[in-house]
């Protein structure tokens, strides 16, 4: 009787093992790092998670916050995270410094970068880039916008001889500007503007200088992948991007639902503010004329190559990083699956 029980238990364990090994049940785990906190512009990621789009692709995705779009890059390159969201220009510099790093961009999200300097008109800042001359600017070191300061001041012809740069942390960036302790700050426009308004700064006192509107023709944040992971799991990367394209299409179609998906993971947020933040990102950075025509996710490789040349001159790149070294389109779904509503 004892032996029969053992055999029966063994058969049950074998059956359970076979079920767990079944391709239908197998899921590839992907740890994904955002560039920043759980806020409105991350709606596409959370809608893909919330609606089961990742799961449909056989993926078990976890999403963590980040501490700036530059910091996400080494997280992915080291394999601590299989995929992430970061500034492609900082990826270019990262690979220029060490071409052996295992990170590559595979899907463009911010077709137009959100890099900006945001200041207060009452402190002498206007939409003219030269208005920052002679001013004190607050700069969080890991910030993607600050990473492009050298490129921007060259493109906009800014004389920085009398500019003071003060290194500040993200938590005190908007409060310091609201108190007048700095004249302007570096940051992503949709983050700084709304956070500044939340600090009590009147909207008509806020001046925004967008780098992309003042001579700096670059791309912005993209989905990044660890190359070793991608080579070993190409279908998982393709499935991730397919699911994400659906998530962002849903966010564009219904920003209120997108904001609600983010609120689920960060209940301290204000739904109206996050919907406004998401809409700003859609209008300024995501649904550009290029994306309307070509779909979300791809890049114009000639434009990317030209942006690398710009960065060579302004950021002092030392090597020969090419557009193909930085961006790999092979994992993208077909164009018709990447069109935004």
Protein Blocks (a to p, Z undefined) as FASTA:
>chain_A
ZZmmmmmmmmmmmmmmmmmmpmklpccddddddfbdcdfklmmmmmmmmnommmmnopac
dddddebjklmmmmmmnomambdcddfklmmmmmmmommbccddfbdfblpacbdcdddf
knopafbfklmgopacdddfklmklmmmmmmmmmnopafklcccddddfklmmmmmmnop
afbdcddfklmmmmmmmnopafklpccddfklnopacddddddddfklmmmmmmlmmmmm
mmmmmmmmmmmmmmmlmmmmmmmmomkbcfklmmmmmmmmmmmmmmgfklmmnoghiacf
klmmmmmmmmmmmnopablcdfklmpccklpccfklmccZZ
